Amino acid sequence: MVGVGAGLGLGLGLGMEGGSCGALLKELQQIWAEVGESEGEKNKVLLDIERECLEVYRKKVDDANRTRVQLHQSVAAKESEVASLMATLGEHKLYMKKDKGVVPLKEQLAAVIPVLENLRCKKEERIKQFSDIRSQIEKIRYELSEYNDQGDNTSSLAADEHDLSTRKLNSYQAQLRTLQKDKSERLRKVLEYINEVHSLCGILGIDFGSTVNEVHPSLHQNGVEQSRNISNSTLEGLATTISKLKAERKSRIHKMRETMESLCQLWKLIDSPEEEKRQFSKVMSILILPEEGITSPGVLSQEIIEKTEAEVERLTKLKTSRLKEIVMKRRRELEEICQNAHIEPDVSTAPEQTDALIDSGLIDPSELLANIESQILKAKEESLSRKDIMDRINKWIAACDEEAWLEEYNQDPKRYSAGRGAHINLKRAEKARILVTKIPSMVDNLINRTFTWENARNKPFLYDGGRLISVLEEYRLSRQQKEEEKRRYRDQKKLESILLAEKEAIFGSKPSPKRTSSLNRKTNGYRPNGNTNGLKTSTPRRSSLGSGTPELLTPRSYSGHNRYFGDLRRLSTSHLNFGDDSLSTFTSISGSEPESPSLG
């Protein structure tokens, strides 16, 4: 009964599992019925069948249980890896766990796998980003380091794999930007230093490569793959090198300026040709440019310095042999300056004295030359201070020249003829009459300015060795006497005319003899035919015309005794002469001739 119940249960179970098992059991029972199998044998067979079915079920259940455990483990492992990756990457909202009591394991696994793959890809990408940034950081640190010993950054990256968050990445990026900015600033400064070293080396003629190699070999490498060392020691080394080069430049500039000044003095002394000077034109800029303005390559090289020093030495030897000639030349220059300024040169360096002193060896020619140079400088300063007065003296002398010409012109009876050039002389005579009226004011102004000059310098104003004030005062006195003589003559002439008229009224008219003396008299500067010589101011006359009237004294005509000075140079006394014996001159100068035609 037990076997039958079990068989039925098994049959029912088989029927529940599928219709084919129930059909087979019925077919087995029919076979047993036909065969006449005993109940015991039937039960045994049914028990075997039931046991075998249970073993199959148990095996399937165990397999299913193992699969469930594996799924649990797989989901748990993947969720754990997801949690770890999310913590490493700093991602907290990327994956939300589902309720395990509701969602089957396979759905849970299917949901977590894409998230895990995404996180793994992000991790690999983040690791690559960290690697790139760390590589750049290490490279810049290597360039900034005092010693070029670039290490492996694998260990530092491995230590950082537990923290691949965005916050950490941003921290590295900020660190990289700071290092890049520092590198850019240092690289700019290094390049400035290198350019300055290159410029200084070019000016001084020093090898640039060996100079920067002493600081760091990477500074002279031109390869793109080669990076320049920009550490503190490199910057300090470049700064020190620049300081040394600038000190050397300053020393060489000072040396070259002294050498070039000596060379220029020698050129001036011995009148060196331009061909010799031209080869040093490049270094002449050292004398006028500031220290920072000297940039020509090689201008301060040792070769140029030695060449310049050799030229100075050569010219110094040449100067010694030509020093006497140079002394004479500079003395002539001094005399020319003094002559143009109408001052007396220093007699201590007169040629007749210096020749004897140089030949006897009693004086050093260099000292004598320096003395003459000092006298030339003083003469130029003196000439400059006298320029205003000298210009006024020249105007005064020119006015006196015109006055003398006007006297001769007024003595010509044919001056109003219609001959060639007569209109030119008429115009000149009219201008001369205006200029002559200004001579007294010229003299007064010249005296005042001369007094001012003497008071400012506490010494007399000498003109060709005589005091100008004495000449001007004597001229003014002589001119006053001349004017007085003219006035007396006019009065006498008027009286003679009255007496002659009374005589003619009593005895009748009588023809007077013709005066021919004034027609035969030689003239100075005036030509009645009006040629070009009559248009020019006459040259200073050095001899008297033999006038019967008092002569006027000027710097050219001053020959009297000066109470301030001794034996002075005698000058011409005729340059400012009013005319000749004929008293008609005074009437002509005063413009009293009624027959003078108008120029208007």
C-alpha positions in Angstrom: 0.0 0.0 0.0 2.9 2.2 0.7 4.4 1.5 -2.6 1.2 2.0 -4.4 0.7 5.4 -2.7 4.2 6.4 -3.4 3.7 5.4 -7.0 0.6 7.3 -7.2 2.2 10.3 -5.7 5.1 9.9 -8.1 2.6 9.5 -10.9 0.8 12.6 -9.9 4.0 14.4 -9.6 5.0 13.2 -13.0 1.6 14.1 -14.3 2.0 17.6 -12.9 5.4 17.8 -14.6 4.1 16.6 -17.9 1.5 14.4 -19.6 4.2 12.1 -21.0 5.2 10.7 -17.6 1.6 9.8 -16.6 1.1 8.0 -20.0 4.2 6.0 -19.5 3.1 5.0 -16.0 -0.2 3.7 -17.3 1.5 1.9 -20.0 3.8 0.3 -17.4 0.8 -0.8 -15.3 -0.8 -2.4 -18.3 2.3 -4.3 -19.1 2.5 -5.4 -15.5 -1.1 -6.5 -15.6 -0.5 -8.6 -18.7 2.6 -10.1 -17.3 1.0 -10.7 -13.9 3.8 -9.0 -12.0 3.5 -9.3 -8.2 2.7 -6.3 -6.1 6.0 -6.5 -4.3 7.8 -6.3 -7.6 5.7 -3.4 -8.8 6.4 -1.5 -5.6 10.1 -2.1 -5.8 10.1 -0.8 -9.4 8.1 2.2 -8.4 10.4 2.9 -5.5 13.4 2.8 -7.8 11.7 5.1 -10.1 10.8 7.5 -7.3 14.3 7.5 -5.9 15.8 8.2 -9.3 13.4 11.1 -9.8 14.3 12.5 -6.4 18.0 12.3 -7.3 17.3 14.2 -10.5 15.3 16.8 -8.7 18.0 17.2 -6.0 20.6 17.6 -8.5 18.7 20.3 -10.3 17.9 22.0 -7.0 21.6 22.0 -6.1 22.5 23.4 -9.4 19.9 26.1 -9.1 21.1 26.9 -5.6 24.7 27.2 -6.8 23.6 29.4 -9.6 21.7 31.6 -7.2 24.8 31.9 -4.9 27.0 32.7 -7.8 24.6 35.4 -8.9 24.5 36.8 -5.4 28.3 36.8 -5.3 28.6 38.3 -8.7 26.1 41.1 -8.0 27.7 41.7 -4.6 31.2 41.8 -6.1 30.2 44.1 -8.9 28.3 46.4 -6.6 31.3 46.5 -4.3 33.5 47.3 -7.3 31.0 50.0 -8.4 31.1 51.4 -4.9 34.9 51.4 -4.8 35.1 53.0 -8.3 32.5 55.6 -7.3 34.5 56.4 -4.2 37.8 56.6 -6.2 36.3 58.8 -8.9 34.2 60.8 -6.5 31.0 59.8 -8.2 28.1 59.4 -5.7 25.0 59.7 -7.8 25.9 57.5 -10.7 24.2 54.2 -9.5 21.3 53.5 -7.1 20.8 50.0 -5.7 17.5 48.3 -6.3 15.5 46.3 -3.7 16.8 42.8 -3.7 13.5 41.3 -2.4 11.7 42.6 -5.5 14.1 42.6 -8.3 15.5 39.2 -9.5 19.2 38.7 -9.3 19.7 38.5 -13.0 18.0 41.9 -13.5 20.2 43.3 -10.7 23.3 41.9 -12.5 22.1 43.2 -15.8 21.6 46.6 -14.2 25.0 46.8 -12.5 27.2 45.6 -15.4 26.8 48.7 -17.6 27.4 51.0 -14.6 30.5 49.0 -13.8 31.8 49.2 -17.4 31.2 52.9 -17.5 33.0 53.4 -14.2 36.0 51.3 -15.4 36.2 53.4 -18.6 36.1 56.6 -16.6 38.8 55.2 -14.3 41.0 54.4 -17.2 40.4 57.9 -18.7 41.0 59.5 -15.3 44.2 57.6 -14.8 45.4 58.8 -18.2 44.5 62.4 -17.3 46.4 62.0 -14.0 49.3 60.5 -15.8 49.5 63.3 -18.3 49.3 66.0 -15.7 51.7 64.3 -13.4 54.1 63.8 -16.3 54.0 67.5 -17.1 54.4 68.4 -13.5 57.4 66.2 -13.1 58.9 67.6 -16.3 58.5 71.2 -15.2 59.9 70.3 -11.7 62.8 68.6 -13.5 63.5 71.8 -15.4 63.2 73.9 -12.2 65.3 71.6 -10.2 68.8 72.4 -9.1 70.0 69.0 -10.4 68.6 67.4 -13.6 67.7 64.0 -12.1 64.2 63.3 -13.4 62.7 60.5 -11.5 60.0 57.9 -12.3 56.5 59.1 -11.4 55.0 55.5 -11.5 55.1 55.1 -7.8 53.5 58.5 -7.2 50.7 57.6 -9.7 50.2 54.2 -8.1 49.8 56.0 -4.7 47.2 58.3 -6.3 45.0 55.5 -7.8 42.9 55.3 -4.7 41.9 59.0 -5.2 41.0 59.8 -8.8 38.4 62.3 -7.9 37.7 65.5 -9.8 38.8 67.4 -6.8 42.2 65.7 -6.9 42.4 66.3 -10.6 41.5 70.0 -10.2 44.2 70.2 -7.5 46.8 68.7 -9.9 45.7 71.0 -12.7 46.0 74.1 -10.5 49.4 72.9 -9.5 50.3 72.4 -13.1 49.1 75.9 -14.0 51.2 77.4 -11.2 54.2 75.5 -12.4 53.6 76.5 -16.0 53.3 80.2 -15.0 56.5 79.9 -13.0 58.2 78.2 -15.9 57.0 80.8 -18.4 58.2 83.6 -16.2 61.6 81.9 -15.6 61.9 81.0 -19.3 61.2 84.7 -20.2 63.8 85.8 -17.7 66.3 83.2 -18.9 65.8 84.3 -22.5 66.3 87.9 -21.6 69.5 87.0 -19.7 70.7 84.9 -22.7 70.0 87.7 -25.2 71.8 90.2 -23.0 74.7 87.9 -22.6 74.8 87.4 -26.4 74.7 91.2 -26.9 77.5 91.8 -24.4 79.6 89.0 -25.8 79.2 90.5 -29.3 80.2 93.9 -28.1 83.2 92.6 -26.1 84.2 90.1 -28.8 83.9 87.1 -26.3 82.7 83.6 -27.3 79.1 83.3 -26.4 78.9 79.5 -26.3 81.7 79.0 -23.9 80.3 81.8 -21.7 76.8 80.3 -21.2 78.2 76.8 -21.0 79.9 77.8 -17.8 76.5 78.6 -16.4 74.7 75.5 -17.7 75.2 73.4 -20.9 71.5 73.4 -21.7 71.5 77.1 -22.3 73.4 76.7 -25.6 71.4 73.8 -27.0 69.4 74.5 -30.1 67.5 71.2 -30.3 63.7 71.3 -29.9 63.8 68.2 -27.7 66.3 69.8 -25.4 64.8 71.9 -22.6 66.8 74.7 -21.0 67.5 74.6 -17.3 65.6 77.4 -15.7 66.5 76.7 -12.0 67.4 79.3 -9.5 71.1 78.5 -9.8 70.9 79.0 -13.6 69.2 82.4 -13.1 71.7 83.4 -10.5 74.6 82.2 -12.7 73.3 84.2 -15.7 72.8 87.3 -13.5 76.3 87.0 -12.2 77.7 86.5 -15.7 75.9 89.7 -16.9 77.3 91.7 -14.0 80.8 90.5 -14.8 80.3 91.3 -18.5 78.9 94.8 -17.7 81.9 95.5 -15.4 84.2 94.4 -18.2 82.3 96.6 -20.7 82.6 99.6 -18.3 86.3 99.0 -17.8 86.9 98.7 -21.6 84.8 101.8 -22.3 86.8 103.8 -19.8 90.0 102.5 -21.3 88.8 103.1 -24.9 87.6 106.6 -24.2 91.0 107.5 -22.7 92.7 106.0 -25.7 90.4 107.6 -28.3 90.7 111.0 -26.6 94.5 110.7 -26.9 94.1 109.6 -30.5 91.8 112.5 -31.4 94.3 114.9 -29.8 97.1 113.4 -31.8 95.0 113.5 -35.0 94.4 117.2 -34.5 98.0 117.9 -33.6 99.6 116.2 -36.6 96.8 116.7 -39.1 96.3 113.0 -39.8 94.6 112.3 -43.2 91.0 111.2 -43.3 92.1 107.8 -44.6 93.8 107.0 -41.3 90.9 108.3 -39.3 88.3 106.4 -41.3 89.5 103.0 -40.0 88.6 104.1 -36.5 85.2 105.7 -37.3 83.4 102.7 -35.8 84.9 103.2 -32.4 84.4 107.0 -32.5 80.9 106.5 -31.2 82.3 105.5 -27.8 83.2 109.2 -27.1 79.7 110.5 -27.5 77.3 107.6 -26.8 76.3 106.6 -23.2 77.4 103.2 -21.9 74.0 101.5 -22.7 74.0 103.1 -26.2 77.2 101.3 -27.4 75.9 98.2 -29.2 78.0 97.7 -32.3 79.4 94.2 -32.4 83.1 93.9 -31.6 83.5 97.6 -30.9 85.1 96.8 -27.5 86.9 93.6 -28.5 90.4 93.1 -27.3 91.6 93.2 -30.9 90.2 96.7 -31.4 91.6 98.0 -28.1 95.1 96.7 -29.0 94.8 98.2 -32.5 93.8 101.6 -31.1 96.6 101.5 -28.5 99.1 100.6 -31.2 97.9 103.6 -33.3 98.3 105.9 -30.3 101.8 104.7 -29.7 102.7 105.1 -33.3 101.3 108.7 -33.5 103.0 109.5 -30.2 106.4 108.7 -31.7 105.5 110.6 -34.8 104.3 113.6 -32.7 107.7 113.8 -30.9 109.5 114.2 -34.2 107.0 116.8 -35.5 106.3 118.7 -32.2 108.3 121.8 -33.2 106.3 122.1 -36.4 103.1 121.6 -34.4 104.1 124.3 -32.0 104.7 126.8 -34.8 101.4 125.9 -36.4 99.4 126.4 -33.2 101.3 129.7 -32.6 100.2 130.9 -36.1 96.7 129.9 -35.3 96.9 131.9 -32.0 98.2 135.0 -33.9 95.4 134.6 -36.5 92.8 134.6 -33.8 94.3 137.6 -32.1 94.6 139.4 -35.4 91.0 138.9 -36.2 90.0 140.1 -32.7 92.6 143.0 -32.8 94.2 141.9 -29.6 97.9 141.3 -28.8 99.1 137.7 -28.6 101.1 136.6 -25.6 104.8 137.3 -26.3 105.9 134.4 -24.0 105.3 132.0 -26.9 106.6 134.1 -29.7 108.3 132.1 -32.4 111.7 133.8 -32.0 111.7 132.7 -28.3 110.2 129.3 -28.6 112.6 128.2 -31.4 115.6 129.0 -29.2 114.0 127.3 -26.2 113.1 124.1 -28.1 116.6 123.9 -29.8 118.4 124.4 -26.5 116.3 121.8 -24.7 115.4 124.3 -21.9 111.7 123.6 -22.3 109.6 120.6 -22.9 107.8 121.0 -26.3 104.7 119.3 -24.8 104.5 121.9 -22.1 105.0 124.6 -24.6 102.2 123.2 -26.8 99.9 123.0 -23.8 100.7 126.6 -22.9 99.8 127.7 -26.5 96.6 125.6 -26.4 95.7 127.4 -23.2 96.4 130.8 -24.8 94.3 129.8 -27.8 91.4 128.9 -25.5 91.7 132.2 -23.7 92.0 134.2 -27.0 88.8 132.5 -28.3 87.0 133.4 -25.1 88.2 137.0 -25.3 87.2 137.2 -29.0 83.8 135.9 -28.2 83.3 138.5 -25.4 84.5 141.3 -27.7 82.3 140.3 -30.6 79.4 142.8 -30.0 81.8 145.7 -29.7 83.9 144.6 -32.7 80.8 144.4 -34.9 80.0 148.0 -33.9 83.6 149.1 -34.6 83.3 147.6 -38.1 80.0 149.4 -38.7 81.7 152.7 -37.4 84.7 152.2 -39.7 82.3 151.4 -42.7 80.4 154.6 -42.0 83.8 156.5 -41.9 84.7 154.9 -45.3 81.4 156.1 -46.7 82.1 159.6 -45.3 85.5 159.7 -47.0 84.0 158.6 -50.3 81.3 161.3 -50.0 83.9 164.0 -49.5 85.7 162.9 -52.8 82.3 162.6 -54.5 81.3 166.1 -53.6 84.5 167.5 -55.0 83.7 166.2 -58.5 82.2 169.0 -60.6 80.8 166.4 -63.0 79.0 164.3 -60.4 75.6 165.4 -61.8 76.4 164.7 -65.4 74.4 162.2 -67.3 77.3 159.9 -67.6 77.4 156.1 -67.2 76.7 155.0 -63.6 76.0 158.5 -62.4 72.6 157.5 -60.9 74.3 154.8 -58.9 76.7 157.3 -57.3 73.8 159.6 -56.6 71.9 156.9 -54.7 75.1 156.0 -52.8 75.8 159.6 -51.9 72.2 160.0 -50.6 72.6 156.9 -48.4 76.1 158.0 -47.3 74.7 161.4 -46.1 72.1 159.6 -44.0 74.8 157.3 -42.6 77.2 160.1 -41.8 74.6 161.8 -39.6 74.6 158.6 -37.5 78.3 158.6 -36.8 78.2 160.6 -33.6 75.5 158.4 -32.0 77.6 155.3 -33.2 80.6 156.7 -31.3 78.7 157.5 -28.2 77.0 154.1 -28.1 80.4 152.4 -28.7 82.0 154.4 -25.9 79.2 153.4 -23.5 79.4 149.7 -24.4 83.1 149.7 -24.1 82.9 151.3 -20.6 80.4 148.6 -19.6 82.7 145.8 -20.9 85.7 147.3 -19.0 83.7 147.6 -15.8 82.5 144.0 -16.0 86.0 142.6 -16.6 88.0 145.2 -14.7 90.4 145.8 -17.5 90.8 148.1 -20.5 89.4 147.2 -23.9 92.5 147.2 -26.2 92.3 147.5 -30.0 95.6 146.6 -31.7 97.4 147.5 -28.4 95.7 150.8 -27.8 92.8 151.5 -25.5 89.7 151.9 -27.6 88.2 154.5 -25.2 91.1 156.8 -25.8 90.8 156.4 -29.6 87.0 157.1 -29.5 87.3 160.1 -27.2 90.1 161.6 -29.3 88.0 160.9 -32.5 85.0 162.6 -30.9 87.1 165.6 -29.9 88.7 165.8 -33.4 85.2 165.6 -35.0 83.9 168.4 -32.7 86.9 170.6 -33.7 86.2 169.8 -37.3 82.6 170.8 -37.0 83.7 174.1 -35.3 86.1 174.7 -38.2 83.3 174.2 -40.7 81.1 176.6 -38.8 83.8 179.3 -38.7 84.5 178.7 -42.4 80.8 179.2 -43.3 80.7 182.4 -41.3 83.9 183.7 -43.0 82.6 182.7 -46.4 79.4 184.6 -45.7 81.4 187.7 -44.6 83.6 187.5 -47.7 80.5 187.3 -49.9 79.1 190.5 -48.2 82.4 192.3 -48.6 82.7 191.2 -52.2 79.2 192.4 -53.0 79.9 195.8 -51.4 83.2 196.0 -53.4 81.5 195.1 -56.6 78.8 197.7 -55.9 81.6 200.4 -55.6 84.2 199.3 -58.2 82.2 197.0 -60.5 82.3 193.3 -61.0 85.6 191.5 -61.9 86.0 187.8 -63.0 87.6 185.6 -60.4 90.3 183.1 -61.4 89.2 179.5 -61.9 90.1 177.1 -59.2 91.5 174.0 -60.7 93.2 172.4 -57.7 90.1 170.4 -56.8 89.8 169.1 -60.3 93.3 167.7 -60.4 93.2 166.1 -57.0 93.4 162.4 -56.8 90.3 160.6 -55.3 90.1 157.6 -53.1 87.3 155.1 -53.8 85.2 157.4 -56.0 85.1 157.0 -59.8 83.1 159.7 -61.7 82.3 157.3 -64.5 80.3 155.2 -62.0 82.2 151.9 -62.5 82.0 149.0 -60.0 84.9 150.3 -58.0 82.8 153.3 -57.1 80.1 151.0 -55.7 82.3 149.2 -53.2 83.4 150.5 -49.8 87.0 151.7 -50.2 89.7 149.7 -48.5 91.3 151.1 -45.4 93.8 153.8 -46.4 97.2 153.6 -44.7 98.5 157.1 -45.6 97.3 160.6 -45.1 95.8 162.6 -47.9 97.7 165.6 -46.7 94.5 167.5 -45.6 94.9 171.0 -44.4 92.1 170.5 -41.9 92.4 168.5 -38.8 92.2 164.7 -39.4 89.8 162.4 -37.5 91.4 159.5 -35.6 89.9 156.0 -35.6 91.3 152.5 -34.7 92.9 152.6 -38.1 94.1 156.2 -37.9 95.1 156.4 -34.2 98.7 157.4 -33.9 98.7 159.8 -30.9 100.3 159.2 -27.5 98.2 157.1 -25.3 98.3 158.0 -21.7 97.6 154.4 -20.6 100.0 152.5 -22.7 103.5 153.0 -24.0 104.9 152.5 -27.4 101.8 151.5 -29.4 101.4 150.5 -32.9 101.0 153.4 -35.4 97.9 153.1 -37.5 96.7 155.0 -40.6 95.6 158.5 -39.9 93.7 159.1 -43.2 91.0 156.4 -43.1 88.5 158.7 -41.5 89.8 162.0 -43.0 87.1 164.5 -43.9 88.8 165.5 -47.1 91.4 167.9 -48.6 92.4 171.5 -48.4 89.3 172.7 -50.2 86.9 174.1 -47.6 84.1 173.5 -50.1 84.2 169.9 -48.7 82.5 171.0 -45.5 79.7 172.6 -47.4 79.2 169.4 -49.5 79.2 167.1 -46.4 76.7 169.2 -44.6 74.3 168.8 -47.5 74.1 172.6 -48.1 74.5 172.5 -51.8 71.3 173.9 -53.2 71.9 172.4 -56.6 72.0 168.7 -55.4 69.2 166.9 -57.3 66.6 164.9 -55.5 66.7 161.1 -55.8 63.0 160.8 -55.2 
